[in-house]
Amino acid sequence: MLQKARENDPESTLKLIELFKGDIVHISKFIHMSEEDAVSDIILEFLEMIKRQEEEK
């Protein structure tokens, strides 16, 4: 699933986000902005991290 997400497979990407959704929402409560904005920022960083790790290999 992770490899498919790195290859821009939308279904795998959504599954990964859903898998970590609870953690993302929990962490968003510690960021001083609206929950919606914090969740969006965390998801964006998460997806960028996945892409970066693939490029570093």
N, CA, C and O atoms as a Tripos MOL2 file, in Angstrom:
@<TRIPOS>MOLECULE
protein
  228   227    57     0     0
PROTEIN
NO_CHARGES

@<TRIPOS>ATOM
      1 N           0.8290   -1.1910    0.0000 N.3       1 MET1
      2 CA          0.0000    0.0000    0.0000 C.3       1 MET1
      3 C           0.8760    1.2580    0.0000 C.2       1 MET1
      4 O           0.5960    2.2110   -0.7260 O.2       1 MET1
      5 N           1.9270    1.2550    0.8110 N.am      2 LEU2
      6 CA          2.8160    2.4160    0.8850 C.3       2 LEU2
      7 C           3.4830    2.6650   -0.4630 C.2       2 LEU2
      8 O           3.5600    3.8060   -0.9200 O.2       2 LEU2
      9 N           3.9550    1.6170   -1.0890 N.am      3 GLN3
     10 CA          4.6070    1.7660   -2.3910 C.3       3 GLN3
     11 C           3.6300    2.3050   -3.4350 C.2       3 GLN3
     12 O           3.9850    3.1600   -4.2460 O.2       3 GLN3
     13 N           2.4150    1.8040   -3.4070 N.am      4 LYS4
     14 CA          1.4070    2.2920   -4.3560 C.3       4 LYS4
     15 C           1.0970    3.7690   -4.1080 C.2       4 LYS4
     16 O           0.9030    4.5290   -5.0570 O.2       4 LYS4
     17 N           1.0500    4.1730   -2.8480 N.am      5 ALA5
     18 CA          0.8150    5.5900   -2.5310 C.3       5 ALA5
     19 C           1.9620    6.4430   -3.0560 C.2       5 ALA5
     20 O           1.7420    7.5460   -3.5560 O.2       5 ALA5
     21 N           3.1840    5.9320   -2.9440 N.am      6 ARG6
     22 CA          4.3420    6.6510   -3.4800 C.3       6 ARG6
     23 C           4.2630    6.7880   -4.9940 C.2       6 ARG6
     24 O           4.8210    7.7190   -5.5740 O.2       6 ARG6
     25 N           3.5700    5.8590   -5.6230 N.am      7 GLU7
     26 CA          3.4010    5.8880   -7.0810 C.3       7 GLU7
     27 C           2.1300    6.6460   -7.4790 C.2       7 GLU7
     28 O           1.6500    6.5280   -8.6070 O.2       7 GLU7
     29 N           1.6010    7.4170   -6.5470 N.am      8 ASN8
     30 CA          0.4230    8.2780   -6.7700 C.3       8 ASN8
     31 C          -0.8710    7.5130   -7.0110 C.2       8 ASN8
     32 O          -1.7390    7.9840   -7.7470 O.2       8 ASN8
     33 N          -1.0110    6.3490   -6.4060 N.am      9 ASP9
     34 CA         -2.2690    5.6120   -6.4900 C.3       9 ASP9
     35 C          -3.2550    6.2450   -5.5050 C.2       9 ASP9
     36 O          -3.0360    6.1700   -4.2960 O.2       9 ASP9
     37 N          -4.3280    6.8640   -5.9900 N.am     10 PRO10
     38 CA         -5.2490    7.5870   -5.0970 C.3      10 PRO10
     39 C          -5.9030    6.7030   -4.0400 C.2      10 PRO10
     40 O          -6.0760    7.1320   -2.8990 O.2      10 PRO10
     41 N          -6.2650    5.4910   -4.4010 N.am     11 GLU11
     42 CA         -6.9230    4.5970   -3.4390 C.3      11 GLU11
     43 C          -5.9840    4.2490   -2.2850 C.2      11 GLU11
     44 O          -6.3920    4.2640   -1.1240 O.2      11 GLU11
     45 N          -4.7340    3.9380   -2.6020 N.am     12 SER12
     46 CA         -3.7620    3.6140   -1.5520 C.3      12 SER12
     47 C          -3.4730    4.8240   -0.6740 C.2      12 SER12
     48 O          -3.3170    4.6960    0.5400 O.2      12 SER12
     49 N          -3.4030    5.9890   -1.2890 N.am     13 THR13
     50 CA         -3.1640    7.2150   -0.5340 C.3      13 THR13
     51 C          -4.2980    7.4650    0.4520 C.2      13 THR13
     52 O          -4.0540    7.7890    1.6140 O.2      13 THR13
     53 N          -5.5320    7.3160   -0.0070 N.am     14 LEU14
     54 CA         -6.6810    7.4990    0.8850 C.3      14 LEU14
     55 C          -6.6990    6.4660    2.0020 C.2      14 LEU14
     56 O          -7.0440    6.7900    3.1380 O.2      14 LEU14
     57 N          -6.3330    5.2320    1.6940 N.am     15 LYS15
     58 CA         -6.2940    4.1890    2.7240 C.3      15 LYS15
     59 C          -5.2620    4.5210    3.7950 C.2      15 LYS15
     60 O          -5.5160    4.3200    4.9830 O.2      15 LYS15
     61 N          -4.0980    5.0280    3.3860 N.am     16 LEU16
     62 CA         -3.0780    5.4130    4.3640 C.3      16 LEU16
     63 C          -3.5730    6.5500    5.2500 C.2      16 LEU16
     64 O          -3.3770    6.5240    6.4650 O.2      16 LEU16
     65 N          -4.2080    7.5370    4.6500 N.am     17 ILE17
     66 CA         -4.7360    8.6570    5.4360 C.3      17 ILE17
     67 C          -5.7890    8.1580    6.4170 C.2      17 ILE17
     68 O          -5.7890    8.5590    7.5810 O.2      17 ILE17
     69 N          -6.6770    7.2950    5.9650 N.am     18 GLU18
     70 CA         -7.7060    6.7290    6.8500 C.3      18 GLU18
     71 C          -7.0740    5.9190    7.9810 C.2      18 GLU18
     72 O          -7.5440    5.9570    9.1180 O.2      18 GLU18
     73 N          -6.0150    5.1910    7.6640 N.am     19 LEU19
     74 CA         -5.3280    4.3760    8.6660 C.3      19 LEU19
     75 C          -4.7900    5.2410    9.8100 C.2      19 LEU19
     76 O          -4.8360    4.8400   10.9730 O.2      19 LEU19
     77 N          -4.2840    6.4250    9.4730 N.am     20 PHE20
     78 CA         -3.6810    7.3060   10.4700 C.3      20 PHE20
     79 C          -4.5980    8.4480   10.8980 C.2      20 PHE20
     80 O          -4.1730    9.3280   11.6460 O.2      20 PHE20
     81 N          -5.8420    8.4480   10.4410 N.am     21 LYS21
     82 CA         -6.7710    9.5560   10.7020 C.3      21 LYS21
     83 C          -6.9300    9.8480   12.1990 C.2      21 LYS21
     84 O          -6.9180   11.0110   12.6050 O.2      21 LYS21
     85 N          -7.0770    8.8190   13.0100 N.am     22 GLY22
     86 CA         -7.2260    9.0270   14.4520 C.3      22 GLY22
     87 C          -6.0270    9.7260   15.0580 C.2      22 GLY22
     88 O          -6.1810   10.6450   15.8620 O.2      22 GLY22
     89 N          -4.8310    9.2950   14.6780 N.am     23 ASP23
     90 CA         -3.6070    9.9290   15.1730 C.3      23 ASP23
     91 C          -3.4930   11.3660   14.6780 C.2      23 ASP23
     92 O          -3.0850   12.2590   15.4210 O.2      23 ASP23
     93 N          -3.8570   11.5790   13.4200 N.am     24 ILE24
     94 CA         -3.7820   12.9200   12.8420 C.3      24 ILE24
     95 C          -4.7100   13.8760   13.5870 C.2      24 ILE24
     96 O          -4.3090   14.9880   13.9310 O.2      24 ILE24
     97 N          -5.9330   13.4530   13.8360 N.am     25 VAL25
     98 CA         -6.8950   14.3030   14.5500 C.3      25 VAL25
     99 C          -6.4070   14.5640   15.9770 C.2      25 VAL25
    100 O          -6.5230   15.6840   16.4740 O.2      25 VAL25
    101 N          -5.8660   13.5460   16.6320 N.am     26 HIS26
    102 CA         -5.3620   13.7100   18.0030 C.3      26 HIS26
    103 C          -4.2300   14.7360   18.0400 C.2      26 HIS26
    104 O          -4.2320   15.6350   18.8810 O.2      26 HIS26
    105 N          -3.2800   14.6060   17.1440 N.am     27 ILE27
    106 CA         -2.1410   15.5260   17.1090 C.3      27 ILE27
    107 C          -2.5930   16.9440   16.7610 C.2      27 ILE27
    108 O          -2.0160   17.9170   17.2470 O.2      27 ILE27
    109 N          -3.6180   17.0620   15.9270 N.am     28 SER28
    110 CA         -4.0790   18.3890   15.5050 C.3      28 SER28
    111 C          -4.5590   19.2330   16.6790 C.2      28 SER28
    112 O          -4.5570   20.4610   16.5960 O.2      28 SER28
    113 N          -4.9630   18.6030   17.7540 N.am     29 LYS29
    114 CA         -5.4610   19.3370   18.9250 C.3      29 LYS29
    115 C          -4.3490   20.1000   19.6460 C.2      29 LYS29
    116 O          -4.6320   20.9970   20.4400 O.2      29 LYS29
    117 N          -3.0900   19.7530   19.3790 N.am     30 PHE30
    118 CA         -1.9620   20.4090   20.0240 C.3      30 PHE30
    119 C          -1.3740   21.5290   19.1720 C.2      30 PHE30
    120 O          -0.3940   22.1620   19.5650 O.2      30 PHE30
    121 N          -1.9630   21.7710   18.0190 N.am     31 ILE31
    122 CA         -1.4940   22.8240   17.1250 C.3      31 ILE31
    123 C          -2.4520   24.0100   17.2660 C.2      31 ILE31
    124 O          -3.6710   23.8440   17.2400 O.2      31 ILE31
    125 N          -1.8880   25.1880   17.4130 N.am     32 HIS32
    126 CA         -2.6950   26.3810   17.6820 C.3      32 HIS32
    127 C          -3.2560   26.9890   16.3970 C.2      32 HIS32
    128 O          -2.8500   28.0700   15.9690 O.2      32 HIS32
    129 N          -4.1890   26.2710   15.8030 N.am     33 MET33
    130 CA         -4.9650   26.7550   14.6570 C.3      33 MET33
    131 C          -6.2390   25.9330   14.6330 C.2      33 MET33
    132 O          -6.4030   25.0270   15.4500 O.2      33 MET33
    133 N          -7.1310   26.2250   13.7270 N.am     34 SER34
    134 CA         -8.3690   25.4480   13.6860 C.3      34 SER34
    135 C          -8.0400   23.9780   13.4240 C.2      34 SER34
    136 O          -7.0530   23.6590   12.7630 O.2      34 SER34
    137 N          -8.8770   23.0970   13.9500 N.am     35 GLU35
    138 CA         -8.6280   21.6590   13.7810 C.3      35 GLU35
    139 C          -8.5720   21.2890   12.3010 C.2      35 GLU35
    140 O          -7.7300   20.4930   11.8850 O.2      35 GLU35
    141 N          -9.4620   21.8630   11.5200 N.am     36 GLU36
    142 CA         -9.4980   21.5580   10.0830 C.3      36 GLU36
    143 C          -8.1870   21.9480    9.3970 C.2      36 GLU36
    144 O          -7.6500   21.1800    8.5980 O.2      36 GLU36
    145 N          -7.6720   23.1420    9.7100 N.am     37 ASP37
    146 CA         -6.4080   23.5890    9.1190 C.3      37 ASP37
    147 C          -5.2470   22.7220    9.5910 C.2      37 ASP37
    148 O          -4.3720   22.3660    8.8020 O.2      37 ASP37
    149 N          -5.2410   22.3830   10.8750 N.am     38 ALA38
    150 CA         -4.1710   21.5540   11.4170 C.3      38 ALA38
    151 C          -4.1770   20.1730   10.7700 C.2      38 ALA38
    152 O          -3.1210   19.6580   10.4030 O.2      38 ALA38
    153 N          -5.3490   19.5720   10.6260 N.am     39 VAL39
    154 CA         -5.4530   18.2560    9.9900 C.3      39 VAL39
    155 C          -4.9480   18.3390    8.5530 C.2      39 VAL39
    156 O          -4.2050   17.4660    8.1050 O.2      39 VAL39
    157 N          -5.3410   19.3690    7.8380 N.am     40 SER40
    158 CA         -4.8860   19.5420    6.4510 C.3      40 SER40
    159 C          -3.3700   19.6630    6.3760 C.2      40 SER40
    160 O          -2.7380   19.0490    5.5160 O.2      40 SER40
    161 N          -2.7840   20.4510    7.2700 N.am     41 ASP41
    162 CA         -1.3300   20.6160    7.2880 C.3      41 ASP41
    163 C          -0.6230   19.3060    7.6100 C.2      41 ASP41
    164 O           0.3820   18.9720    6.9820 O.2      41 ASP41
    165 N          -1.1370   18.5680    8.5760 N.am     42 ILE42
    166 CA         -0.5230   17.2940    8.9570 C.3      42 ILE42
    167 C          -0.5940   16.3050    7.7990 C.2      42 ILE42
    168 O           0.3880   15.6220    7.5070 O.2      42 ILE42
    169 N          -1.7350   16.2230    7.1460 N.am     43 ILE43
    170 CA         -1.8810   15.2990    6.0130 C.3      43 ILE43
    171 C          -0.9230   15.6930    4.8900 C.2      43 ILE43
    172 O          -0.2930   14.8260    4.2840 O.2      43 ILE43
    173 N          -0.8110   16.9730    4.6120 N.am     44 LEU44
    174 CA          0.1070   17.4350    3.5800 C.3      44 LEU44
    175 C           1.5450   17.0430    3.9200 C.2      44 LEU44
    176 O           2.2660   16.5300    3.0650 O.2      44 LEU44
    177 N           1.9630   17.2820    5.1590 N.am     45 GLU45
    178 CA          3.3140   16.9040    5.5880 C.3      45 GLU45
    179 C           3.5210   15.3920    5.5030 C.2      45 GLU45
    180 O           4.5890   14.9330    5.0970 O.2      45 GLU45
    181 N           2.5200   14.6320    5.8770 N.am     46 PHE46
    182 CA          2.5750   13.1690    5.8220 C.3      46 PHE46
    183 C           2.8090   12.7020    4.3830 C.2      46 PHE46
    184 O           3.6700   11.8590    4.1300 O.2      46 PHE46
    185 N           2.0400   13.2530    3.4490 N.am     47 LEU47
    186 CA          2.1870   12.8620    2.0450 C.3      47 LEU47
    187 C           3.5400   13.2950    1.4840 C.2      47 LEU47
    188 O           4.1550   12.5610    0.7120 O.2      47 LEU47
    189 N           4.0020   14.4740    1.8660 N.am     48 GLU48
    190 CA          5.3220   14.9310    1.4240 C.3      48 GLU48
    191 C           6.4230   14.0420    1.9810 C.2      48 GLU48
    192 O           7.4000   13.7630    1.2870 O.2      48 GLU48
    193 N           6.2790   13.5910    3.2280 N.am     49 MET49
    194 CA          7.2650   12.6990    3.8320 C.3      49 MET49
    195 C           7.3390   11.3770    3.0700 C.2      49 MET49
    196 O           8.4260   10.8560    2.8180 O.2      49 MET49
    197 N           6.1810   10.8430    2.7080 N.am     50 ILE50
    198 CA          6.1500    9.5900    1.9510 C.3      50 ILE50
    199 C           6.9160    9.7570    0.6410 C.2      50 ILE50
    200 O           7.7040    8.8870    0.2710 O.2      50 ILE50
    201 N           6.6940   10.8520   -0.0530 N.am     51 LYS51
    202 CA          7.3760   11.1050   -1.3250 C.3      51 LYS51
    203 C           8.8770   11.2960   -1.1200 C.2      51 LYS51
    204 O           9.6780   10.7660   -1.8900 O.2      51 LYS51
    205 N           9.2660   12.0500   -0.0880 N.am     52 ARG52
    206 CA         10.6880   12.2930    0.1880 C.3      52 ARG52
    207 C          11.4300   11.0060    0.4650 C.2      52 ARG52
    208 O          12.5350   10.8050   -0.0380 O.2      52 ARG52
    209 N          10.8400   10.1320    1.2570 N.am     53 GLN53
    210 CA         11.5070    8.8820    1.6060 C.3      53 GLN53
    211 C          11.7360    8.0240    0.3740 C.2      53 GLN53
    212 O          12.7390    7.3140    0.3010 O.2      53 GLN53
    213 N          10.8480    8.0720   -0.5780 N.am     54 GLU54
    214 CA         11.0220    7.3150   -1.8230 C.3      54 GLU54
    215 C          12.1740    7.9030   -2.6350 C.2      54 GLU54
    216 O          12.9600    7.1590   -3.2220 O.2      54 GLU54
    217 N          12.2800    9.2240   -2.6730 N.am     55 GLU55
    218 CA         13.3330    9.8850   -3.4370 C.3      55 GLU55
    219 C          14.7110    9.6360   -2.8360 C.2      55 GLU55
    220 O          15.7040    9.6200   -3.5640 O.2      55 GLU55
    221 N          14.7910    9.4430   -1.5280 N.am     56 GLU56
    222 CA         16.0660    9.2400   -0.8500 C.3      56 GLU56
    223 C          16.6270    7.8430   -1.0560 C.2      56 GLU56
    224 O          17.8030    7.6010   -0.7830 O.2      56 GLU56
    225 N          15.8100    6.9320   -1.5300 N.am     57 LYS57
    226 CA         16.2750    5.5490   -1.7250 C.3      57 LYS57
    227 C          17.1510    5.4310   -2.9390 C.2      57 LYS57
    228 O          17.6290    4.3410   -3.2530 O.2      57 LYS57
@<TRIPOS>BOND
     1     1     2 1
     2     2     3 1
     3     3     4 2
     4     3     5 am
     5     5     6 1
     6     6     7 1
     7     7     8 2
     8     7     9 am
     9     9    10 1
    10    10    11 1
    11    11    12 2
    12    11    13 am
    13    13    14 1
    14    14    15 1
    15    15    16 2
    16    15    17 am
    17    17    18 1
    18    18    19 1
    19    19    20 2
    20    19    21 am
    21    21    22 1
    22    22    23 1
    23    23    24 2
    24    23    25 am
    25    25    26 1
    26    26    27 1
    27    27    28 2
    28    27    29 am
    29    29    30 1
    30    30    31 1
    31    31    32 2
    32    31    33 am
    33    33    34 1
    34    34    35 1
    35    35    36 2
    36    35    37 am
    37    37    38 1
    38    38    39 1
    39    39    40 2
    40    39    41 am
    41    41    42 1
    42    42    43 1
    43    43    44 2
    44    43    45 am
    45    45    46 1
    46    46    47 1
    47    47    48 2
    48    47    49 am
    49    49    50 1
    50    50    51 1
    51    51    52 2
    52    51    53 am
    53    53    54 1
    54    54    55 1
    55    55    56 2
    56    55    57 am
    57    57    58 1
    58    58    59 1
    59    59    60 2
    60    59    61 am
    61    61    62 1
    62    62    63 1
    63    63    64 2
    64    63    65 am
    65    65    66 1
    66    66    67 1
    67    67    68 2
    68    67    69 am
    69    69    70 1
    70    70    71 1
    71    71    72 2
    72    71    73 am
    73    73    74 1
    74    74    75 1
    75    75    76 2
    76    75    77 am
    77    77    78 1
    78    78    79 1
    79    79    80 2
    80    79    81 am
    81    81    82 1
    82    82    83 1
    83    83    84 2
    84    83    85 am
    85    85    86 1
    86    86    87 1
    87    87    88 2
    88    87    89 am
    89    89    90 1
    90    90    91 1
    91    91    92 2
    92    91    93 am
    93    93    94 1
    94    94    95 1
    95    95    96 2
    96    95    97 am
    97    97    98 1
    98    98    99 1
    99    99   100 2
   100    99   101 am
   101   101   102 1
   102   102   103 1
   103   103   104 2
   104   103   105 am
   105   105   106 1
   106   106   107 1
   107   107   108 2
   108   107   109 am
   109   109   110 1
   110   110   111 1
   111   111   112 2
   112   111   113 am
   113   113   114 1
   114   114   115 1
   115   115   116 2
   116   115   117 am
   117   117   118 1
   118   118   119 1
   119   119   120 2
   120   119   121 am
   121   121   122 1
   122   122   123 1
   123   123   124 2
   124   123   125 am
   125   125   126 1
   126   126   127 1
   127   127   128 2
   128   127   129 am
   129   129   130 1
   130   130   131 1
   131   131   132 2
   132   131   133 am
   133   133   134 1
   134   134   135 1
   135   135   136 2
   136   135   137 am
   137   137   138 1
   138   138   139 1
   139   139   140 2
   140   139   141 am
   141   141   142 1
   142   142   143 1
   143   143   144 2
   144   143   145 am
   145   145   146 1
   146   146   147 1
   147   147   148 2
   148   147   149 am
   149   149   150 1
   150   150   151 1
   151   151   152 2
   152   151   153 am
   153   153   154 1
   154   154   155 1
   155   155   156 2
   156   155   157 am
   157   157   158 1
   158   158   159 1
   159   159   160 2
   160   159   161 am
   161   161   162 1
   162   162   163 1
   163   163   164 2
   164   163   165 am
   165   165   166 1
   166   166   167 1
   167   167   168 2
   168   167   169 am
   169   169   170 1
   170   170   171 1
   171   171   172 2
   172   171   173 am
   173   173   174 1
   174   174   175 1
   175   175   176 2
   176   175   177 am
   177   177   178 1
   178   178   179 1
   179   179   180 2
   180   179   181 am
   181   181   182 1
   182   182   183 1
   183   183   184 2
   184   183   185 am
   185   185   186 1
   186   186   187 1
   187   187   188 2
   188   187   189 am
   189   189   190 1
   190   190   191 1
   191   191   192 2
   192   191   193 am
   193   193   194 1
   194   194   195 1
   195   195   196 2
   196   195   197 am
   197   197   198 1
   198   198   199 1
   199   199   200 2
   200   199   201 am
   201   201   202 1
   202   202   203 1
   203   203   204 2
   204   203   205 am
   205   205   206 1
   206   206   207 1
   207   207   208 2
   208   207   209 am
   209   209   210 1
   210   210   211 1
   211   211   212 2
   212   211   213 am
   213   213   214 1
   214   214   215 1
   215   215   216 2
   216   215   217 am
   217   217   218 1
   218   218   219 1
   219   219   220 2
   220   219   221 am
   221   221   222 1
   222   222   223 1
   223   223   224 2
   224   223   225 am
   225   225   226 1
   226   226   227 1
   227   227   228 2
@<TRIPOS>SUBSTRUCTURE
     1 MET1         2 RESIDUE 1 A MET
     2 LEU2         6 RESIDUE 1 A LEU
     3 GLN3        10 RESIDUE 1 A GLN
     4 LYS4        14 RESIDUE 1 A LYS
     5 ALA5        18 RESIDUE 1 A ALA
     6 ARG6        22 RESIDUE 1 A ARG
     7 GLU7        26 RESIDUE 1 A GLU
     8 ASN8        30 RESIDUE 1 A ASN
     9 ASP9        34 RESIDUE 1 A ASP
    10 PRO10       38 RESIDUE 1 A PRO
    11 GLU11       42 RESIDUE 1 A GLU
    12 SER12       46 RESIDUE 1 A SER
    13 THR13       50 RESIDUE 1 A THR
    14 LEU14       54 RESIDUE 1 A LEU
    15 LYS15       58 RESIDUE 1 A LYS
    16 LEU16       62 RESIDUE 1 A LEU
    17 ILE17       66 RESIDUE 1 A ILE
    18 GLU18       70 RESIDUE 1 A GLU
    19 LEU19       74 RESIDUE 1 A LEU
    20 PHE20       78 RESIDUE 1 A PHE
    21 LYS21       82 RESIDUE 1 A LYS
    22 GLY22       86 RESIDUE 1 A GLY
    23 ASP23       90 RESIDUE 1 A ASP
    24 ILE24       94 RESIDUE 1 A ILE
    25 VAL25       98 RESIDUE 1 A VAL
    26 HIS26      102 RESIDUE 1 A HIS
    27 ILE27      106 RESIDUE 1 A ILE
    28 SER28      110 RESIDUE 1 A SER
    29 LYS29      114 RESIDUE 1 A LYS
    30 PHE30      118 RESIDUE 1 A PHE
    31 ILE31      122 RESIDUE 1 A ILE
    32 HIS32      126 RESIDUE 1 A HIS
    33 MET33      130 RESIDUE 1 A MET
    34 SER34      134 RESIDUE 1 A SER
    35 GLU35      138 RESIDUE 1 A GLU
    36 GLU36      142 RESIDUE 1 A GLU
    37 ASP37      146 RESIDUE 1 A ASP
    38 ALA38      150 RESIDUE 1 A ALA
    39 VAL39      154 RESIDUE 1 A VAL
    40 SER40      158 RESIDUE 1 A SER
    41 ASP41      162 RESIDUE 1 A ASP
    42 ILE42      166 RESIDUE 1 A ILE
    43 ILE43      170 RESIDUE 1 A ILE
    44 LEU44      174 RESIDUE 1 A LEU
    45 GLU45      178 RESIDUE 1 A GLU
    46 PHE46      182 RESIDUE 1 A PHE
    47 LEU47      186 RESIDUE 1 A LEU
    48 GLU48      190 RESIDUE 1 A GLU
    49 MET49      194 RESIDUE 1 A MET
    50 ILE50      198 RESIDUE 1 A ILE
    51 LYS51      202 RESIDUE 1 A LYS
    52 ARG52      206 RESIDUE 1 A ARG
    53 GLN53      210 RESIDUE 1 A GLN
    54 GLU54      214 RESIDUE 1 A GLU
    55 GLU55      218 RESIDUE 1 A GLU
    56 GLU56      222 RESIDUE 1 A GLU
    57 LYS57      226 RESIDUE 1 A LYS
